[in-house]
């Protein structure tokens, strides 16, 4: 094969280096869309490498193509060694000047002018961009002699945090250039990945590009604030995050028409993401979605997630958020109706998901998951009855709740079999409550103050004070 193929082989091998470079690059969201496009591009480069190999061999064998242009260039020269160790210089493979210049430039327009198809020109352009990016990433890797010797001390994120601000800026610039090269060459296809389609497909192309630039700008600034926090969030950090969040929303609103901004909110806001993760699979119509969205957005605007992730919120703030979360759940219930809300809760319940998985994996009869799910409510009622009996001592109450746990486990074995019952009981929070001598409820209203989370579906219930303890307390007062 002519030595001109070697350069493309190098580009292909650099794509493998690039895949590993993502383990080092800092936590920028821009990396993910790039990474998911890597597999597609490598397939295209492999195919194109084969095509170019055949073409280069044809050129090498036929001097008529070389004579087409008197100005030809040498693509590559490879030195080979004979068995006795002496080196020989391989013959230079020749390509027409316009083709060689187009390959060297990596410019899609020049490649198409030289005779490449649009698809092949695009693949070569992206290959060159990846090769450039991989070379840039290599310059950011630590090169101290003891890096490998002290492997236990090094991690991708520790290396990132050791970089200077100038190095991080250079890395962000390299990521931007690669992202832009992919966007120019592939358009919206650069956003395609195994987990979804075009993120901003509901907007015109120009607006999609503008939003991506805004997201990248604020993503880099947000990542830098989180890096500076180093696990400890200060009030000033929260103020910075609030400012960035507000400025980002203003920039997005300014880039879109009012109608486009409304669609953006419904498709891509934090409220939209929260609803999709909790209820998306079971919301049947847009009207119900918009009702829930309005309630969730009001909550998110008042209690943004970045305010409660660093441990700086006061007890009163956390209490207020907990009460607001409880009210949000009740407002959603009232907005969409009891039957729909029950379906939403069940679909979002980790217990129910576990039961459905066991029903499928163990080939259990249809309806087994629903039957066990109903048993949970039965045991919740029984545990609360024990809990409310003030005539029981603390020990007697605990013993009865433990016995209820044993009875529940036997029922689970009857429904799920021993293997399924063991797996489910280990994961089910309500079983853990009973084993620990605590009553539980499936209604958030019964939970202690401050014990509220949208992902929870079972809650501990405070026990009633035994009569003898209460009387003793009254006597001493």
BADO-168481 format. One record per residue (C-alpha): residue in three letters; x, y, z. Coordinates in Angstrom, 1 decimal, m for minus. Example, Ala and Ser with C-alpha at 12.3 -4.5 7.8 and 13.67 -1.06 7.14 Angstrom:
<sites>
SITE residu     xx     yy     zz
SITE    ALA   12.3   m4.5    7.8
SITE    SER   13.7   m1.1    7.1
</sites>
This chain:
<sites>
SITE residu     xx     yy     zz
SITE    UNK    0.0    0.0    0.0
SITE    UNK    1.4    3.5   m0.8
SITE    UNK    2.9    5.3    2.1
SITE    UNK    0.3    8.1    1.6
SITE    UNK   m2.1    6.0    3.6
SITE    UNK    0.1    6.3    6.7
SITE    UNK   m1.0    9.8    7.5
SITE    UNK   m4.7    8.7    7.5
SITE    UNK   m3.7    5.7    9.7
SITE    UNK   m2.2    8.1   12.1
SITE    UNK   m5.4   10.2   12.2
SITE    UNK   m7.4    7.1   12.9
SITE    UNK   m5.1    6.0   15.7
SITE    UNK   m5.4    9.5   17.2
SITE    UNK   m9.2    9.0   17.4
SITE    UNK   m8.5    6.2   19.9
SITE    UNK   m6.3    8.6   21.9
SITE    UNK   m9.1   11.1   21.8
SITE    UNK  m11.5    8.7   23.4
SITE    UNK   m9.2    8.3   26.3
SITE    UNK   m8.6   12.0   26.5
SITE    UNK  m12.2   12.5   27.7
SITE    UNK  m11.2   10.9   31.0
SITE    UNK   m8.9   13.8   31.5
SITE    UNK  m10.9   16.7   30.2
SITE    UNK  m12.6   18.8   32.9
SITE    UNK  m16.3   18.5   33.7
SITE    UNK  m17.8   20.4   30.7
SITE    UNK  m21.1   19.3   29.3
SITE    UNK  m19.8   20.0   25.8
SITE    UNK  m17.7   16.8   26.0
SITE    UNK  m20.7   14.5   25.9
SITE    UNK  m22.2   15.3   22.6
SITE    UNK  m18.7   15.1   21.1
SITE    UNK  m18.1   11.7   22.7
SITE    UNK  m21.3   10.2   21.5
SITE    UNK  m20.4   11.2   17.9
SITE    UNK  m17.0    9.5   18.1
SITE    UNK  m18.3    6.0   17.3
SITE    UNK  m20.1    7.2   14.1
SITE    UNK  m17.0    9.2   12.9
SITE    UNK  m14.6    6.3   13.5
SITE    UNK  m16.8    4.1   11.3
SITE    UNK  m16.8    6.7    8.6
SITE    UNK  m13.0    7.2    8.8
SITE    UNK  m12.4    3.4    8.6
SITE    UNK  m14.5    3.2    5.5
SITE    UNK  m12.8    6.3    4.0
SITE    UNK   m9.4    4.9    4.8
SITE    UNK  m10.2    1.8    2.7
SITE    UNK  m11.5    4.0   m0.2
SITE    UNK   m8.3    6.1   m0.1
SITE    UNK   m6.1    3.1    0.0
SITE    UNK   m7.7    1.8   m3.2
SITE    UNK   m7.5    5.2   m4.8
SITE    UNK   m3.9    5.8   m3.8
SITE    UNK   m2.9    2.4   m5.1
SITE    UNK   m4.5    3.3   m8.4
SITE    UNK   m2.6    6.5   m8.5
SITE    UNK    0.6    4.8   m7.7
SITE    UNK    0.2    2.3  m10.5
SITE    UNK   m0.9    4.8  m13.1
SITE    UNK    1.4    7.6  m14.0
SITE    UNK   m1.3    9.2  m16.1
SITE    UNK   m2.9   10.6  m13.0
SITE    UNK    0.4   12.0  m11.9
SITE    UNK    1.0   13.7  m15.2
SITE    UNK   m2.3   15.5  m14.8
SITE    UNK   m0.4   18.0  m12.7
SITE    UNK    3.2   18.8  m12.9
SITE    UNK    3.1   20.2   m9.4
SITE    UNK    2.9   17.1   m7.2
SITE    UNK    3.9   16.7   m3.6
SITE    UNK    5.2   13.9   m1.5
SITE    UNK    2.6   12.7    1.0
SITE    UNK    4.9   10.7    3.1
SITE    UNK    8.2    8.8    3.2
SITE    UNK    8.7    5.8    5.3
SITE    UNK   12.0    4.3    6.3
SITE    UNK   12.2    0.6    6.5
SITE    UNK   14.9   m1.6    7.9
SITE    UNK   16.4   m4.7    6.3
SITE    UNK   17.2   m7.8    8.4
SITE    UNK   20.8   m6.6    8.8
SITE    UNK   19.7   m3.4   10.4
SITE    UNK   20.4   m1.1    7.4
SITE    UNK   17.7    1.4    6.5
SITE    UNK   16.2    1.9    3.1
SITE    UNK   14.2    4.8    1.9
SITE    UNK   10.9    3.7    0.4
SITE    UNK    9.8    5.2   m2.9
SITE    UNK    7.7    8.3   m2.5
SITE    UNK    4.1    7.9   m3.4
SITE    UNK    2.8   10.8   m5.6
SITE    UNK   m0.6   12.4   m5.6
SITE    UNK   m2.0   15.3   m7.8
SITE    UNK   m1.3   18.6   m6.2
SITE    UNK   m4.9   19.6   m5.8
SITE    UNK   m5.7   16.3   m4.0
SITE    UNK   m2.7   16.5   m1.8
SITE    UNK   m3.4   20.1   m0.9
SITE    UNK   m7.0   19.3    0.0
SITE    UNK   m6.0   16.4    2.2
SITE    UNK   m3.4   18.5    4.0
SITE    UNK   m5.9   21.4    4.6
SITE    UNK   m8.8   19.2    5.9
SITE    UNK  m11.1   21.8    4.5
SITE    UNK  m14.5   20.3    3.4
SITE    UNK  m14.9   22.7    0.5
SITE    UNK  m11.4   22.0   m0.9
SITE    UNK  m12.0   18.2   m0.5
SITE    UNK  m15.2   18.3   m2.4
SITE    UNK  m13.6   20.4   m5.1
SITE    UNK  m10.9   17.7   m5.3
SITE    UNK  m13.5   15.1   m6.1
SITE    UNK  m14.5   13.7   m2.7
SITE    UNK  m18.2   13.2   m2.0
SITE    UNK  m19.8   15.5    0.6
SITE    UNK  m20.0   12.6    3.1
SITE    UNK  m16.4   11.7    2.7
SITE    UNK  m15.2   15.3    2.8
SITE    UNK  m17.2   15.7    6.0
SITE    UNK  m15.6   12.7    7.6
SITE    UNK  m12.1   13.7    6.7
SITE    UNK  m12.7   17.2    8.1
SITE    UNK  m13.9   15.9   11.4
SITE    UNK  m11.0   13.4   11.5
SITE    UNK   m8.5   16.3   11.2
SITE    UNK  m10.4   18.2   13.9
SITE    UNK  m10.2   15.3   16.2
SITE    UNK   m6.5   14.8   15.5
SITE    UNK   m5.9   18.4   16.3
SITE    UNK   m7.9   18.2   19.5
SITE    UNK   m6.1   15.0   20.7
SITE    UNK   m2.8   16.8   20.2
SITE    UNK   m4.0   19.7   22.2
SITE    UNK   m5.2   17.5   25.0
SITE    UNK   m1.9   15.7   25.2
SITE    UNK   m0.2   19.0   26.1
SITE    UNK   m2.4   19.3   29.2
SITE    UNK   m1.5   15.9   30.6
SITE    UNK    1.0   15.9   33.5
SITE    UNK    4.5   14.9   32.3
SITE    UNK    6.4   14.5   35.6
SITE    UNK    8.6   11.4   35.8
SITE    UNK    6.8   10.0   38.9
SITE    UNK    3.3   10.1   37.4
SITE    UNK    3.1    6.4   36.7
SITE    UNK    5.1    5.5   39.8
SITE    UNK    2.5    7.2   42.0
SITE    UNK   m0.6    6.3   40.1
SITE    UNK   m2.6    6.1   43.3
SITE    UNK   m2.2    9.8   43.8
SITE    UNK   m3.4   10.9   40.4
SITE    UNK   m6.9   11.1   39.0
SITE    UNK   m8.4   13.0   36.1
SITE    UNK  m10.1   15.5   38.3
SITE    UNK   m7.1   16.1   40.6
SITE    UNK   m5.0   16.8   37.5
SITE    UNK   m7.7   19.2   36.2
SITE    UNK   m7.8   21.1   39.5
SITE    UNK   m4.0   21.5   39.4
SITE    UNK   m4.1   23.3   36.1
SITE    UNK   m3.6   27.0   35.9
SITE    UNK   m6.4   29.3   34.9
SITE    UNK   m4.6   29.8   31.6
SITE    UNK   m4.4   26.1   30.9
SITE    UNK   m8.1   25.7   31.7
SITE    UNK   m8.9   28.6   29.4
SITE    UNK   m6.8   26.9   26.6
SITE    UNK   m8.6   23.6   27.2
SITE    UNK  m12.0   25.3   27.0
SITE    UNK  m10.9   27.0   23.8
SITE    UNK   m9.8   23.6   22.3
SITE    UNK  m13.2   22.1   23.2
SITE    UNK  m15.0   25.0   21.6
SITE    UNK  m13.0   24.6   18.4
SITE    UNK  m13.7   20.9   18.2
SITE    UNK  m17.4   21.5   18.9
SITE    UNK  m17.6   24.2   16.3
SITE    UNK  m15.8   22.0   13.7
SITE    UNK  m18.2   19.2   14.3
SITE    UNK  m21.2   21.6   14.1
SITE    UNK  m19.9   23.1   10.8
SITE    UNK  m19.3   19.6    9.3
SITE    UNK  m22.3   17.7   10.7
SITE    UNK  m24.9   20.3   11.5
SITE    UNK  m27.6   18.9   13.9
SITE    UNK  m26.2   15.4   13.4
SITE    UNK  m23.5   16.4   15.9
SITE    UNK  m26.1   16.3   18.6
SITE    UNK  m27.3   12.8   17.9
SITE    UNK  m26.4   10.2   20.6
SITE    UNK  m27.8    6.9   21.8
SITE    UNK  m29.9    8.5   24.5
SITE    UNK  m31.9   11.1   22.5
SITE    UNK  m32.3   13.3   19.5
SITE    UNK  m31.7   16.9   18.7
SITE    UNK  m32.0   18.8   22.0
SITE    UNK  m33.3   22.0   20.4
SITE    UNK  m35.1   20.5   17.5
SITE    UNK  m38.2   22.7   18.2
SITE    UNK  m36.2   25.8   17.3
SITE    UNK  m34.9   27.2   13.9
SITE    UNK  m31.3   26.3   13.1
SITE    UNK  m29.9   29.7   13.8
SITE    UNK  m31.5   29.8   17.2
SITE    UNK  m30.3   26.3   18.0
SITE    UNK  m26.7   27.4   17.4
SITE    UNK  m27.1   30.5   19.5
SITE    UNK  m28.5   28.5   22.5
SITE    UNK  m25.6   26.0   22.2
SITE    UNK  m23.1   28.9   22.5
SITE    UNK  m25.0   30.3   25.5
SITE    UNK  m25.0   26.9   27.1
SITE    UNK  m21.3   26.4   26.5
SITE    UNK  m20.4   29.8   27.9
SITE    UNK  m22.4   29.4   31.1
SITE    UNK  m21.4   25.8   31.4
SITE    UNK  m17.8   26.7   31.5
SITE    UNK  m18.4   29.5   34.1
SITE    UNK  m20.5   27.2   36.3
SITE    UNK  m17.9   24.4   36.2
SITE    UNK  m15.2   26.9   37.3
SITE    UNK  m17.4   28.0   40.3
SITE    UNK  m17.9   24.3   41.3
SITE    UNK  m14.2   23.7   40.9
SITE    UNK  m13.4   26.6   43.2
SITE    UNK  m15.8   25.4   45.9
SITE    UNK  m13.7   22.2   46.3
SITE    UNK  m16.7   20.5   48.1
SITE    UNK  m17.5   23.5   50.4
SITE    UNK  m20.1   25.9   49.3
SITE    UNK  m19.9   29.4   50.7
SITE    UNK  m22.7   32.0   50.7
SITE    UNK  m20.7   33.9   48.1
SITE    UNK  m20.7   30.8   45.9
SITE    UNK  m24.5   30.7   46.1
SITE    UNK  m24.7   34.3   45.1
SITE    UNK  m22.5   33.6   42.1
SITE    UNK  m24.6   30.7   41.0
SITE    UNK  m27.8   32.7   41.4
SITE    UNK  m26.3   35.5   39.3
SITE    UNK  m25.2   33.1   36.6
SITE    UNK  m28.5   31.4   36.5
SITE    UNK  m30.4   34.7   36.1
SITE    UNK  m27.9   36.0   33.5
SITE    UNK  m28.2   32.8   31.5
SITE    UNK  m32.0   33.0   31.5
SITE    UNK  m31.9   36.6   30.4
SITE    UNK  m29.5   35.8   27.5
SITE    UNK  m31.7   32.9   26.4
SITE    UNK  m34.8   35.0   26.6
SITE    UNK  m33.1   37.8   24.6
SITE    UNK  m32.1   35.3   21.9
SITE    UNK  m35.6   33.9   21.4
SITE    UNK  m39.0   35.3   20.6
SITE    UNK  m41.6   35.1   23.4
SITE    UNK  m43.2   32.0   21.7
SITE    UNK  m39.8   30.3   21.3
SITE    UNK  m38.9   31.1   24.9
SITE    UNK  m42.1   29.5   26.1
SITE    UNK  m41.3   26.4   24.1
SITE    UNK  m37.8   26.4   25.4
SITE    UNK  m39.1   26.4   29.0
SITE    UNK  m41.5   23.5   28.3
SITE    UNK  m38.8   21.5   26.6
SITE    UNK  m35.5   22.2   28.2
SITE    UNK  m35.8   24.0   31.6
SITE    UNK  m34.9   22.5   34.9
SITE    UNK  m38.6   22.1   35.6
SITE    UNK  m39.1   20.2   32.4
SITE    UNK  m36.2   17.9   33.3
SITE    UNK  m37.6   17.3   36.8
SITE    UNK  m41.0   16.4   35.5
SITE    UNK  m39.6   14.1   32.8
SITE    UNK  m37.5   12.2   35.3
SITE    UNK  m40.5   11.8   37.8
SITE    UNK  m43.6   11.5   35.6
SITE    UNK  m42.7   11.7   31.9
SITE    UNK  m43.5    8.1   31.0
SITE    UNK  m47.0    8.2   32.4
SITE    UNK  m48.2   11.7   31.4
SITE    UNK  m50.7   11.1   28.6
SITE    UNK  m51.5   14.6   27.3
SITE    UNK  m50.0   18.0   27.0
SITE    UNK  m52.6   19.6   29.1
SITE    UNK  m51.7   17.6   32.2
SITE    UNK  m48.0   18.2   31.5
SITE    UNK  m48.5   22.0   31.4
SITE    UNK  m50.5   21.9   34.6
SITE    UNK  m47.6   20.1   36.4
SITE    UNK  m45.0   22.2   34.6
SITE    UNK  m46.5   25.5   36.0
SITE    UNK  m46.4   24.1   39.5
SITE    UNK  m43.0   22.7   39.2
SITE    UNK  m41.5   25.8   37.7
SITE    UNK  m42.9   28.0   40.5
SITE    UNK  m41.2   25.7   43.0
SITE    UNK  m37.9   25.6   41.1
SITE    UNK  m37.8   29.4   40.8
SITE    UNK  m38.1   29.7   44.5
SITE    UNK  m35.9   26.7   45.5
SITE    UNK  m33.2   26.1   42.7
SITE    UNK  m31.2   23.0   43.1
SITE    UNK  m27.8   24.7   43.3
SITE    UNK  m29.0   26.4   46.6
SITE    UNK  m29.2   23.1   48.5
SITE    UNK  m26.2   21.1   47.4
SITE    UNK  m23.4   22.5   49.4
SITE    UNK  m24.4   22.2   53.0
SITE    UNK  m24.8   25.9   53.6
SITE    UNK  m28.6   26.1   53.8
SITE    UNK  m29.9   26.8   57.3
SITE    UNK  m32.3   24.5   59.1
SITE    UNK  m35.1   27.0   58.5
SITE    UNK  m34.4   27.1   54.8
SITE    UNK  m34.4   23.3   54.6
SITE    UNK  m37.6   23.1   56.6
SITE    UNK  m39.3   25.7   54.3
SITE    UNK  m38.2   23.8   51.2
SITE    UNK  m39.5   20.5   52.7
SITE    UNK  m42.9   22.1   53.4
SITE    UNK  m43.0   23.6   49.9
SITE    UNK  m42.1   20.2   48.4
SITE    UNK  m45.0   18.6   50.3
SITE    UNK  m47.4   21.3   49.1
SITE    UNK  m46.1   20.9   45.5
SITE    UNK  m47.0   17.2   45.6
SITE    UNK  m50.5   18.0   46.9
SITE    UNK  m51.0   20.7   44.3
SITE    UNK  m50.1   18.3   41.6
SITE    UNK  m52.5   15.8   43.0
SITE    UNK  m55.3   18.3   43.0
SITE    UNK  m54.4   19.6   39.5
SITE    UNK  m54.5   16.2   37.7
SITE    UNK  m56.9   14.2   39.8
SITE    UNK  m56.4   11.4   42.3
SITE    UNK  m56.4    8.5   39.8
SITE    UNK  m53.7   10.1   37.6
SITE    UNK  m51.6   11.1   40.6
SITE    UNK  m51.7    7.5   41.9
SITE    UNK  m50.5    6.3   38.5
SITE    UNK  m47.7    8.9   38.6
SITE    UNK  m46.7    7.9   42.1
SITE    UNK  m46.6    4.2   41.2
SITE    UNK  m44.6    4.8   38.1
SITE    UNK  m42.1    6.8   40.1
SITE    UNK  m41.9    4.3   43.0
SITE    UNK  m38.7    2.3   43.2
SITE    UNK  m40.6   m0.4   45.1
SITE    UNK  m43.0   m0.8   42.1
SITE    UNK  m40.2   m0.7   39.6
SITE    UNK  m38.4   m3.5   41.6
SITE    UNK  m41.6   m5.6   41.7
SITE    UNK  m42.2   m5.2   38.0
SITE    UNK  m38.6   m6.2   37.3
SITE    UNK  m38.9   m9.3   39.5
SITE    UNK  m42.2  m10.3   37.9
SITE    UNK  m40.5  m10.2   34.5
SITE    UNK  m37.2  m11.8   35.4
SITE    UNK  m38.8  m14.6   37.5
SITE    UNK  m41.7  m15.2   35.1
SITE    UNK  m44.2  m14.6   37.8
SITE    UNK  m48.0  m14.4   37.0
SITE    UNK  m49.3  m11.2   35.6
SITE    UNK  m50.5   m8.9   38.4
SITE    UNK  m48.0  m10.2   41.0
SITE    UNK  m46.3   m6.8   41.2
SITE    UNK  m49.7   m5.0   41.9
SITE    UNK  m50.6   m7.6   44.5
SITE    UNK  m47.4   m7.1   46.5
SITE    UNK  m47.7   m3.4   46.1
SITE    UNK  m51.1   m3.5   47.7
SITE    UNK  m49.7   m5.7   50.5
SITE    UNK  m47.4   m2.8   51.4
SITE    UNK  m50.4   m0.5   52.1
SITE    UNK  m52.0   m3.3   54.2
SITE    UNK  m48.8   m3.5   56.4
SITE    UNK  m48.6    0.2   56.6
SITE    UNK  m52.1    0.3   58.1
SITE    UNK  m51.3   m2.5   60.5
SITE    UNK  m48.0   m0.9   61.6
SITE    UNK  m49.7    2.4   62.3
SITE    UNK  m52.3    0.7   64.5
SITE    UNK  m49.6   m0.9   66.6
SITE    UNK  m47.8    2.4   66.7
SITE    UNK  m50.8    4.3   67.9
SITE    UNK  m51.5    1.9   70.8
SITE    UNK  m50.5    3.9   73.9
SITE    UNK  m51.0    0.9   76.1
SITE    UNK  m47.9   m0.8   74.7
SITE    UNK  m44.5   m0.2   76.1
SITE    UNK  m41.7    0.7   73.8
SITE    UNK  m40.4   m2.9   73.9
SITE    UNK  m43.8   m4.5   73.3
SITE    UNK  m44.4   m2.1   70.3
SITE    UNK  m41.0   m2.9   68.8
SITE    UNK  m41.6   m6.7   69.3
SITE    UNK  m45.0   m6.5   67.5
SITE    UNK  m43.5   m4.5   64.6
SITE    UNK  m40.7   m7.0   64.3
SITE    UNK  m43.3   m9.8   64.2
SITE    UNK  m45.2   m7.9   61.5
SITE    UNK  m41.9   m7.8   59.5
SITE    UNK  m41.6  m11.6   59.7
SITE    UNK  m45.2  m12.0   58.6
SITE    UNK  m44.7   m9.7   55.7
SITE    UNK  m41.6  m11.6   54.6
SITE    UNK  m43.6  m14.9   54.6
SITE    UNK  m46.2  m13.2   52.4
SITE    UNK  m43.4  m12.0   50.1
SITE    UNK  m42.0  m15.5   49.8
SITE    UNK  m45.5  m16.8   48.9
SITE    UNK  m45.8  m14.2   46.1
SITE    UNK  m42.3  m13.8   44.8
SITE    UNK  m40.5  m17.0   45.8
SITE    UNK  m37.6  m17.2   48.2
SITE    UNK  m35.0  m15.6   45.8
SITE    UNK  m37.4  m12.8   44.7
SITE    UNK  m38.5  m12.1   48.3
SITE    UNK  m34.9  m11.9   49.6
SITE    UNK  m34.0   m9.5   46.8
SITE    UNK  m37.0   m7.3   47.2
SITE    UNK  m36.9   m7.2   51.1
SITE    UNK  m33.3   m6.0   50.9
SITE    UNK  m34.3   m3.1   48.8
SITE    UNK  m37.7   m2.2   50.2
SITE    UNK  m37.5    0.7   52.7
SITE    UNK  m40.8   m0.3   54.3
SITE    UNK  m39.4   m3.7   55.2
SITE    UNK  m36.4   m2.1   56.8
SITE    UNK  m38.7    0.2   58.9
SITE    UNK  m40.6   m2.9   60.2
SITE    UNK  m37.4   m4.8   61.0
SITE    UNK  m36.1   m1.8   62.9
SITE    UNK  m39.3   m1.6   65.0
SITE    UNK  m40.7    1.4   63.2
SITE    UNK  m44.2    2.0   61.7
SITE    UNK  m44.5    3.5   58.3
SITE    UNK  m46.9    5.2   56.0
SITE    UNK  m47.3    5.7   52.2
SITE    UNK  m48.8    9.2   52.8
SITE    UNK  m46.3   12.1   53.0
SITE    UNK  m48.7   13.8   55.4
SITE    UNK  m47.8   11.3   58.1
SITE    UNK  m44.1   11.9   57.8
SITE    UNK  m42.2   13.8   60.5
SITE    UNK  m41.5   17.5   59.7
SITE    UNK  m38.5   17.9   57.4
SITE    UNK  m38.8   14.3   56.1
SITE    UNK  m39.9   15.1   52.5
SITE    UNK  m38.4   14.1   49.2
SITE    UNK  m40.1   13.7   45.8
SITE    UNK  m38.4   10.3   45.4
SITE    UNK  m39.8    8.9   48.6
SITE    UNK  m42.9    6.9   48.7
SITE    UNK  m42.8    5.4   52.3
SITE    UNK  m42.3    7.5   55.4
SITE    UNK  m41.5    6.7   59.1
SITE    UNK  m44.2    7.5   61.6
SITE    UNK  m43.5    8.7   65.1
SITE    UNK  m44.8    6.4   67.8
SITE    UNK  m47.3    7.4   70.4
SITE    UNK  m46.0    7.9   73.9
SITE    UNK  m46.8    4.8   76.1
SITE    UNK  m49.5    5.6   78.8
SITE    UNK  m47.2    4.7   81.7
SITE    UNK  m44.4    6.9   80.4
SITE    UNK  m46.8    9.8   79.8
SITE    UNK  m48.3    9.5   83.3
SITE    UNK  m44.9    9.4   84.9
SITE    UNK  m43.9   12.5   83.0
SITE    UNK  m47.0   14.3   84.2
SITE    UNK  m46.4   13.3   87.8
SITE    UNK  m42.9   14.7   87.8
SITE    UNK  m44.0   18.1   86.4
</sites>
